């Protein structure tokens, strides 16, 4: 027991801060009541007439508990942890449950330790889930392989909440010893196992639940949400930059199942956050859809806290962590002030102090390519019938299309002879193995007169490049290697835009506004110069085309992968 906190609670010492004249959103009772809230030593003291060193007039505004993102990859913001915290705290997010499997796929345990250290002592409380699948599947070429014995020592860390999204469902169902060991040791530690089960059969979902999987953020339909709740899981309603599932799932919510639902962003670009907000955007969208405001706030706070065993937060009550958000109203949810652990950290959308950035060291040297052959992006389809990666609007799910293609005498596919098609390739960049997987992409994506290359390629984060001509694709790859990671756009042999991401090829140490401004420039060029499809996020969509755990057709450094059949397939559909 903290004696000073005891003295404040009992009125023997004044509170640090008292917020008067607020409408308290009570997620426990479902009520909104007028009153005051006092805090001291980083926790809430109570609602009574406490004396306080600092008194804040809430001006009749609404006071919410600090918001919680139930599942996020900080790396996908393209920001190091401190810069990410500076970005989301002004929007009322005070806790995130983060899965660092992006940087873990690049630098293994060094990447995880960096995320733990770089997020330590920030006003944003970063809870780490240990990556379960590095690589995502055995068929990938990541920068590291993490087995149960590698991650086991970190399970005792206070800020480690459990095992991150179990993507290797085929391995789980096959009884893979390492998968089962990771899950067993997590359950033995009394911690949470996150799921990742898009479009799985009912019997597989039930097996995952029976074996300890407690959540899923890959729901895209109302039926999937209902099935997961029926299995006792928590469902995370996702609104990211590329995968926007929230509006599809909200109609499935009922007064009975809402308590098993929470919000997450998963993967969200900084420009998207600056424009729309972070978890507060999920809350706003839910209320505009018709959800009761208190219920929406509860999903963003108490439900998330209960899901991840964070008993010290999630609501405004005596003894709880003093994470508080003052908003203008319960419609637009404009954030006026944000307190994290009792500290006023942001006002009117601005941080009140900058946060220290930890040195990333060796993580800034992560791109190691083997010498490339003369034509690294050559594709042969002798039958004239090709498998093509098909796109769906604002979705990570792809289709396995079959298209007739024109070929040369040797079966070579030349893009100039096949309008409506693009080439896409993944190049291993961690160990200079020389592996290159090449395929065809539906021209619906856009990308006219150029190429895009990036070291953001989920989850192994090799180099992914797409273009309408091989020459620009080759220049783009070399330029991204030269910069040791990031995004490079090339047209007619020259770089027209770039975003350096030196930390693991994934993150920048520059402020969010700077990274966002540069990203917006790239996105504008993607639209105006490349004519990228409005149903796609130019870069995030591209990055997920390399992820072989989400149906149906994806590409890795080893070639095309049919997720539904769980096997590599040839570009030639006749093979």
Secondary structure by P-SEA (a helix, b strand, c coil): ccaaaaaaaaccccccccccccccccccccbbbbbcccccccccccccccccccccccccbbbbccccccccccccccccaaaaaacccccccccccccaaaaaaacaaaaaaaaaaaacccccbbbbcccccccccccccccccccccccccccccccccccccccaaaaaaaccaaaaaaaaaaaaacbbbbbbbccccaaaaaaaaaaccccccccccaaaaaaaaaabbbbbbccccccccccccccccccccccccccccccccaaaaaacccaaaaaaaaaaacccaaaaaaaacaaaaaaaccccccccccccccbbbbbcccccccccccccccccccccccccbbbbbcccccccccccccccccccccccccccbbbbbbbccccccccbbbbbbbbcccccccccccccbbbbbccccccccbbbbbbccccccccccccccccccccccccccccccaaaaaaaaaaaaaacccbbbbcccccccccccccccccccccaaaaaaaaaaaaaaaaaccccccccccccccccccccccccccccccccccccccccccccccc
